[in-house]
C-alpha cells in the first residue's frame, strides 16, 4: 500500500504582508499561482509514484465561497488522478466547511467526500488489500465538540484502518484548540494504523512511530509559515508504515539573521544584498531580514528601519535582482537592543511602561478589531508567533521613539 497524505492546500489563498504594487509583475504571478503549483506537483507525484490513493484532510479552499478558478483547478487534478486509477478521499475543514450534497460538486467517480457526521469508507486496492478510512467534514466554521468520540475503533476484517481528522490537540493553549479538539491518547485508543491530520500548518508527528501526523500546509503564505512545505508519502513495509516528507512548494519563506556589527552602516543596503547573494538559493525564497546588534543602534538608522525606508531601498534594488538572487525581501525586523542608557527616562520606568502596553490583555482587545476580517487573517494575527512579532516590532518602535526624544532633549541642553 502506498498513499499520499496532504492537507491545507488553501487554493487561491492570498499571501500576507505583500504589496502587489511593489512586487515585479512576474513575481506577483508566481505568488498567485503558488498554491495551485504546489498541488499540481503533488498530483504529478501521485501519478509518477503510482500511489493507491490520496488523502486530502481539510481546508482545500481558503474560504467557504471558493473561487471559480480554485474549484475548476481541483476538479481538473481529481480527474487526472481518476484517469490513472487513483482514489481521492476528501474531508472539508474549518475554512472550506460545507453542508452541500457531495454529488453537487461535480467531482469524478474516484473522489469520496466525507459527510458532516463521522463515517467509514472502504476501498479495495489492486492487490486485494482492503482499507477502511474514517472521517468527517466540517459543517460550520467552528466545531468545539470532540468529534473523535464518534470515530469507530479499528476493525479486524480489513487490512488497514486509517483516520482523517481536521482539528487540533485539546491541550493546546490557543484558539486552535477550538477546532474538533482531541487528545493523543484518544487517537491511539482507536487502534488505527495511520492518522492523517489537518489544520495545523506546521508539519509534525505526534507519536514515535510517526503514524499520527500533520502534513502541514502545501505552500507557506507568510513568514510564520516558513520552511519547506509539501506532502507526506506513506508506504507499507510488511505490517509497518514508513513516512517520507516530499517538498512541493514553489516559494519558501525564511528568516535571515544579519548582524549590524559586521556591516557598514553607510552601505547597509549593499551589505545586506551581498549577504543574501552568498546564500545561493536554489529555489525562490521570500525572506525577512532579522537585524541584530550587540550595541545601541544609531537613532537615524533605527528610524529608517521602523518607518520602512530601509525596506523600500532594499526592494527598489531587489526588484531588478530577484531572479538573480532567487529571493524577495518581504520585511525587516528591527534589532532588540537589551541595554540602552536613557538620559531622561529611567530604564526601569521604560520597562514598566512597555509591560503595561504590550501584554495579552491589550492584544486581545486589539484582536476584536479583526472580527470583520476574513477568517484566515484573524487566525494568523491571533497566533502566538504573530503576537510575539507584533510585541517585538512595537517594542522596537517605542525604543526608537524614546532614543529620539532623548537625543532631541540632549541637544537642547
C-alpha positions as CSV (number, residue, x, y, z in Angstrom):
1,X,0.0,0.0,0.0
2,X,1.2,3.5,-0.9
3,X,-0.7,6.7,-0.4
4,X,-0.2,10.5,-0.1
5,X,-1.3,12.4,2.9
6,X,-1.8,16.1,2.3
7,X,-3.9,18.9,3.8
8,X,-4.4,22.7,4.0
9,X,-4.0,23.4,0.3
10,X,-5.7,26.8,0.7
11,X,-6.0,27.1,-3.0
12,X,-6.1,30.6,-4.3
13,X,-5.2,32.0,-0.9
14,X,-3.5,35.4,-0.7
15,X,-0.1,35.9,0.9
16,X,0.0,38.2,4.0
17,X,2.4,41.1,4.2
18,X,2.9,41.6,0.4
19,X,2.0,44.7,-1.7
20,X,1.1,43.9,-5.3
21,X,2.3,47.3,-6.5
22,X,5.8,46.7,-5.0
23,X,6.4,43.2,-6.4
24,X,7.5,42.9,-10.0
25,X,4.6,41.6,-12.1
26,X,6.2,38.3,-13.0
27,X,6.9,37.6,-9.3
28,X,3.4,38.6,-8.3
29,X,2.1,36.0,-10.8
30,X,4.3,33.3,-9.2
31,X,2.8,34.2,-5.8
32,X,-0.8,33.9,-7.2
33,X,0.0,30.6,-8.8
34,X,2.0,29.1,-5.9
35,X,-0.8,27.2,-4.1
36,X,-2.0,25.8,-7.4
37,X,1.5,24.8,-8.5
38,X,2.2,23.0,-5.2
39,X,-0.9,20.8,-5.5
40,X,-0.3,20.1,-9.2
41,X,3.2,18.8,-8.2
42,X,1.5,16.6,-5.6
43,X,-0.8,15.2,-8.3
44,X,2.2,14.8,-10.6
45,X,4.0,12.8,-7.9
46,X,0.9,10.7,-7.1
47,X,0.8,9.6,-10.7
48,X,4.6,9.1,-11.0
49,X,4.7,7.1,-7.7
50,X,1.6,5.1,-8.7
51,X,0.1,5.6,-5.3
52,X,-3.1,3.8,-4.4
53,X,-5.0,6.9,-3.1
54,X,-4.6,10.4,-1.9
55,X,-5.9,11.8,1.4
56,X,-7.0,15.4,1.5
57,X,-7.5,16.3,5.1
58,X,-9.4,19.6,5.0
59,X,-9.0,23.3,4.0
60,X,-8.6,22.5,0.3
61,X,-10.0,26.0,-0.2
62,X,-9.3,29.2,1.8
63,X,-12.9,30.0,2.4
64,X,-16.4,28.6,2.1
65,X,-17.1,30.7,-1.0
66,X,-14.4,29.1,-3.0
67,X,-13.2,30.9,-6.2
68,X,-14.3,29.5,-9.6
69,X,-10.6,29.1,-10.5
70,X,-9.8,27.1,-7.4
71,X,-12.9,24.9,-7.8
72,X,-12.1,24.2,-11.5
73,X,-8.5,23.5,-10.7
74,X,-9.3,21.0,-8.0
75,X,-11.7,19.1,-10.3
76,X,-9.1,19.1,-13.1
77,X,-6.5,17.5,-10.7
78,X,-9.0,15.0,-9.4
79,X,-9.8,14.0,-13.0
80,X,-6.1,13.4,-13.6
81,X,-5.9,11.1,-10.6
82,X,-9.1,9.3,-11.9
83,X,-7.5,8.7,-15.2
84,X,-4.7,6.8,-13.5
85,X,-6.9,4.8,-11.2
86,X,-6.0,6.7,-8.0
87,X,-8.7,7.2,-5.4
88,X,-9.1,10.5,-3.6
89,X,-10.6,10.9,-0.1
90,X,-11.7,14.4,0.9
91,X,-12.8,15.9,4.2
92,X,-13.6,19.6,4.4
93,X,-12.2,21.7,7.3
94,X,-13.0,24.9,9.1
95,X,-12.1,27.1,6.1
96,X,-14.0,25.2,3.4
97,X,-16.8,23.8,5.6
98,X,-19.8,22.6,3.7
99,X,-23.3,21.1,4.1
100,X,-23.9,20.7,0.4
101,X,-24.6,17.3,-1.2
102,X,-21.2,16.0,-2.4
103,X,-22.9,14.9,-5.6
104,X,-23.3,18.6,-6.5
105,X,-19.6,19.3,-6.6
106,X,-19.1,17.7,-9.9
107,X,-16.2,15.5,-8.7
108,X,-15.2,12.4,-10.7
109,X,-16.1,8.9,-9.6
110,X,-12.7,8.3,-7.9
111,X,-13.4,11.0,-5.3
112,X,-15.0,10.1,-2.0
113,X,-16.2,13.1,0.1
114,X,-17.0,12.6,3.8
115,X,-20.3,14.0,5.2
116,X,-20.8,16.1,8.3
117,X,-21.0,13.1,10.6
118,X,-18.2,10.6,11.1
119,X,-18.4,7.8,8.6
120,X,-16.2,5.0,7.3
121,X,-15.5,4.3,3.6
122,X,-13.8,1.1,2.4
123,X,-11.6,0.8,-0.6
124,X,-10.0,-2.3,-2.1
125,X,-6.5,-2.0,-3.5
126,X,-5.3,-3.6,-6.7
127,X,-3.5,-6.3,-4.7
128,X,-6.8,-7.2,-2.9
129,X,-6.0,-5.5,0.4
130,X,-8.9,-3.6,2.0
131,X,-8.5,-0.1,3.5
132,X,-11.1,1.4,5.9
133,X,-10.9,5.2,6.0
134,X,-12.9,7.1,8.6
135,X,-13.5,10.9,8.7
136,X,-16.0,13.7,8.6
137,X,-16.3,17.2,7.0
138,X,-16.9,20.4,9.0
139,X,-20.5,21.8,8.6
140,X,-19.6,25.2,10.1
141,X,-16.6,27.3,10.9
142,X,-16.1,26.3,14.5
143,X,-16.6,22.8,15.9
144,X,-15.8,22.8,19.6
145,X,-17.1,19.4,20.4
146,X,-14.6,16.4,20.3
147,X,-15.6,14.6,17.1
148,X,-13.0,12.0,17.9
149,X,-15.6,10.4,20.2
150,X,-17.7,9.5,17.1
151,X,-14.8,7.6,15.3
152,X,-15.2,3.8,15.4
153,X,-12.4,1.6,16.8
154,X,-10.3,-0.2,14.3
155,X,-12.0,-3.2,12.7
156,X,-10.1,-6.5,12.2
157,X,-11.8,-7.6,8.9
158,X,-9.8,-5.1,6.9
159,X,-6.0,-4.8,6.3
160,X,-5.6,-1.2,7.1
161,X,-7.5,1.3,9.3
162,X,-6.9,5.0,8.6
163,X,-8.4,8.1,10.2
164,X,-8.7,11.5,8.7
165,X,-9.3,14.4,11.1
166,X,-9.1,18.1,10.7
167,X,-8.6,19.5,14.1
168,X,-6.1,20.1,16.9
169,X,-4.9,18.9,20.3
170,X,-7.2,20.0,23.1
171,X,-4.1,20.5,25.2
172,X,-3.1,23.5,23.1
173,X,-3.4,26.8,25.0
174,X,-4.5,28.7,21.9
175,X,-7.6,29.4,19.7
176,X,-6.6,26.4,17.6
177,X,-7.9,24.1,20.3
178,X,-11.5,25.2,19.4
179,X,-11.4,23.1,16.2
180,X,-12.7,19.5,16.7
181,X,-10.3,19.0,19.7
182,X,-8.8,15.7,20.5
183,X,-6.1,14.2,22.7
184,X,-3.2,12.0,21.6
185,X,-4.5,9.1,23.8
186,X,-7.9,9.4,22.2
187,X,-6.3,8.9,18.8
188,X,-4.2,6.0,19.9
189,X,-7.1,4.2,21.6
190,X,-8.9,3.9,18.3
191,X,-6.2,1.4,17.2
192,X,-5.8,2.9,13.7
193,X,-2.7,2.2,11.5
194,X,-2.4,5.8,10.5
195,X,-4.0,9.2,11.3
196,X,-3.9,11.9,8.6
197,X,-4.4,15.1,10.4
198,X,-5.1,18.6,9.0
199,X,-5.5,22.2,10.3
200,X,-2.1,22.8,11.9
201,X,0.2,24.2,9.2
202,X,3.4,23.1,10.8
203,X,4.4,19.6,9.7
204,X,4.9,17.3,12.7
205,X,4.4,13.8,14.0
206,X,2.6,13.2,17.3
207,X,4.0,9.8,18.1
208,X,7.3,8.0,17.9
209,X,6.1,5.6,15.2
210,X,5.3,8.6,13.0
211,X,1.9,7.3,12.1
212,X,-0.1,10.2,13.6
213,X,0.9,13.1,11.5
214,X,0.1,16.6,10.5
215,X,1.4,17.0,6.9
216,X,1.4,20.8,7.3
217,X,0.2,23.1,4.5
218,X,1.4,22.8,1.0
219,X,2.5,26.4,0.5
220,X,3.6,28.8,3.1
221,X,1.7,32.1,2.9
222,X,3.6,34.4,5.3
223,X,6.7,34.5,7.4
224,X,5.2,32.4,10.2
225,X,4.8,29.5,7.8
226,X,8.5,29.3,7.0
227,X,10.4,26.3,5.7
228,X,9.8,23.7,3.0
229,X,6.1,22.7,2.5
230,X,4.7,19.7,0.7
231,X,3.1,16.3,1.5
232,X,3.8,13.0,3.2
233,X,4.3,9.9,1.2
234,X,3.2,6.8,3.2
235,X,4.2,3.3,2.2
236,X,3.7,-0.1,3.8
237,X,6.6,-2.3,4.7
238,X,5.3,-5.6,5.8
239,X,2.9,-4.6,8.6
240,X,4.5,-1.2,9.3
241,X,4.1,2.1,7.6
242,X,7.0,4.4,6.6
243,X,6.5,8.1,6.1
244,X,8.6,10.4,3.9
245,X,8.2,14.2,3.5
246,X,8.3,15.5,-0.1
247,X,8.6,19.2,-0.7
248,X,6.5,20.8,-3.4
249,X,6.0,24.5,-2.5
250,X,7.5,26.7,-5.3
251,X,8.1,29.5,-2.7
252,X,9.8,29.1,0.6
253,X,9.5,31.6,3.4
254,X,12.5,32.1,5.7
255,X,14.3,34.4,8.1
256,X,17.9,35.6,7.5
257,X,19.8,36.9,10.6
258,X,22.3,39.6,9.8
259,X,24.4,41.4,12.4
260,X,24.8,45.1,12.1
261,X,28.1,44.8,13.9
262,X,29.5,43.1,10.8
263,X,28.4,45.6,8.2
264,X,29.0,49.3,7.4
265,X,26.0,51.5,8.4
266,X,26.5,53.8,5.4
267,X,26.4,50.9,3.0
268,X,23.8,48.8,4.8
269,X,21.7,48.1,1.7
270,X,24.6,46.8,-0.4
271,X,25.9,44.8,2.5
272,X,22.5,43.1,3.2
273,X,22.1,42.2,-0.5
274,X,25.7,40.8,-0.6
275,X,25.0,38.5,2.3
276,X,21.7,37.4,0.7
277,X,23.5,36.6,-2.5
278,X,26.0,34.4,-0.6
279,X,23.1,32.1,0.4
280,X,22.8,30.9,-3.2
281,X,19.2,29.9,-3.1
282,X,18.3,27.1,-5.5
283,X,14.5,27.9,-5.3
284,X,12.6,31.1,-4.8
285,X,12.6,32.4,-1.2
286,X,10.6,35.1,0.4
287,X,12.7,36.3,3.4
288,X,12.6,38.5,6.4
289,X,15.8,40.2,7.4
290,X,16.4,39.9,11.1
291,X,18.8,42.6,12.1
292,X,20.8,42.1,15.3
293,X,23.3,44.2,17.2
294,X,25.3,44.0,20.4
295,X,25.4,47.7,20.8
296,X,23.0,50.6,20.7
297,X,21.7,51.4,17.3
298,X,22.1,54.9,15.8
299,X,18.7,56.7,16.2
300,X,18.6,57.7,12.5
301,X,19.2,54.1,11.3
302,X,16.6,52.7,13.8
303,X,14.1,55.3,12.4
304,X,14.9,54.2,8.9
305,X,14.2,50.6,9.8
306,X,11.0,51.3,11.6
307,X,9.4,53.7,9.1
308,X,10.1,51.4,6.2
309,X,12.6,53.5,4.3
310,X,15.3,50.8,4.6
311,X,12.9,48.2,3.2
312,X,11.9,50.5,0.4
313,X,15.6,51.0,-0.6
314,X,16.2,47.2,-0.5
315,X,13.2,46.4,-2.5
316,X,14.0,49.0,-5.2
317,X,17.2,47.1,-5.9
318,X,15.6,43.7,-5.2
319,X,13.0,44.4,-8.0
320,X,15.8,44.2,-10.6
321,X,17.8,41.4,-8.9
322,X,15.1,39.0,-7.6
323,X,15.7,36.4,-10.4
324,X,19.5,36.6,-9.9
325,X,19.2,36.2,-6.1
326,X,16.2,33.9,-6.4
327,X,14.6,35.7,-3.5
328,X,12.4,38.6,-2.5
329,X,13.0,40.6,0.7
330,X,9.5,41.0,2.3
331,X,10.3,42.7,5.6
332,X,12.9,43.8,8.1
333,X,12.8,43.0,11.8
334,X,14.4,45.7,13.9
335,X,17.1,44.6,16.4
336,X,16.0,44.3,20.0
337,X,18.8,46.0,21.9
338,X,18.9,44.8,25.5
339,X,20.9,47.6,27.1
340,X,20.3,51.3,26.4
341,X,21.2,54.2,28.6
342,X,18.5,56.8,28.7
343,X,19.3,60.3,29.8
344,X,15.9,61.5,30.8
345,X,13.8,58.3,31.2
346,X,14.9,55.7,33.6
347,X,15.3,52.1,32.2
348,X,13.0,50.6,34.9
349,X,10.3,53.1,34.2
350,X,10.5,52.4,30.4
351,X,10.3,48.6,31.1
352,X,7.2,49.1,33.3
353,X,5.5,51.3,30.6
354,X,6.3,48.7,27.9
355,X,4.9,45.9,30.1
356,X,1.7,47.9,30.6
357,X,1.1,48.5,26.9
358,X,2.4,45.3,25.4
359,X,0.5,42.4,27.1
360,X,-2.0,39.7,26.4
361,X,-5.0,41.8,27.6
362,X,-4.2,44.7,25.3
363,X,-3.5,42.2,22.4
364,X,-6.9,40.5,23.0
365,X,-8.6,43.9,22.8
366,X,-6.8,44.7,19.5
367,X,-7.9,41.3,18.1
368,X,-11.6,42.3,18.4
369,X,-11.0,44.8,15.6
370,X,-10.3,41.8,13.3
371,X,-13.7,40.2,13.8
372,X,-15.0,41.6,10.5
373,X,-11.9,40.5,8.6
374,X,-11.6,37.2,6.6
375,X,-11.1,34.2,8.9
376,X,-7.6,33.4,7.8
377,X,-6.4,37.0,8.7
378,X,-7.8,36.8,12.2
379,X,-6.4,33.2,12.7
380,X,-2.9,34.3,11.6
381,X,-2.9,37.6,13.5
382,X,-4.1,35.8,16.6
383,X,-1.4,33.1,16.6
384,X,1.3,33.1,19.2
385,X,4.0,33.7,16.6
386,X,2.2,36.8,15.2
387,X,1.6,38.2,18.7
388,X,5.3,37.9,19.6
389,X,6.2,39.6,16.3
390,X,3.8,42.5,17.0
391,X,5.2,42.9,20.5
392,X,8.8,42.9,19.2
393,X,8.1,45.4,16.5
394,X,6.1,47.7,18.8
395,X,8.8,47.5,21.4
396,X,11.4,48.5,18.8
397,X,9.3,51.5,17.8
398,X,8.8,52.5,21.4
399,X,12.6,52.2,21.8
400,X,13.3,54.3,18.7
401,X,10.9,57.0,19.9
402,X,12.5,57.1,23.4
403,X,16.0,57.3,21.9
404,X,14.9,60.0,19.5
405,X,13.2,62.0,22.3
406,X,16.3,61.7,24.5
407,X,18.6,62.8,21.7
408,X,16.5,65.9,21.0
409,X,16.4,66.7,24.7
410,X,20.1,66.3,25.0
411,X,20.6,68.6,22.0
412,X,18.6,71.3,23.7
413,X,20.7,71.3,26.8
